[in-house]
Amino acid sequence: MEVLDHLRETQGILEGHFELSSGLHSDKYFQCAKLLQHPKYAEIAGRQIAAMFNKDEIDVVLGPALGGVIIGYEVARALEKLSIFTERKDGFMSLRRGFRINEGDRVLIIEDVITTAKSVKENIVIVEGYNAHVAGVGCIIDRSQGKTGINIKSLVQLDPVVFDPSDCPMCRQGQVIEKPGSQAKVTRYIT
């Protein structure tokens, strides 16, 4: 699969002991940001996801921040549609920055990686709150194993090894856990 080759090439597949944004633990972490930092790979992935949907049935593409912003934009660009995103404020996803969804709009929700679909479900509520319709859900990597109750179209579908933190063998072995998506590295510049 081309996207997996690109993820490996850009070091977007990590192995170790990770806490996912869902709170689950896994021995693999997919950092799609490593892939999406390369415009040529972001464009390819966006075009491939866009090809899975009917352009005429979509009015706007919505990418939940942070993971869905770049790939959502690339899908919107391939479909020649409007690109907007939601972001978390005070613990809740919301439309900000003057973005709008019009009543009756057909909204395509795009994410980078889906495991539990928590942010996708929050965005479905937002779309429906505007009396708009969810035209589909797409992503680069679907790790959900079909457990979300949502029809997801993805470039890659994986059956990952994930653990509830209370039953994680890596935790029992005392392995240090990483949270790659939330790590902040501070660079200081001397002037």
Helices and strands as residue ranges (DSSP letters): H 2-9, E 13-19, E 25-30, H 32-36, H 39-50, G 55-57, E 60-64, H 67-79, E 82-89, E 92-95, E 106-114, H 118-129, E 133-142, E 152-157, E 162-163, G 165-167, H 169-172, G 180-182
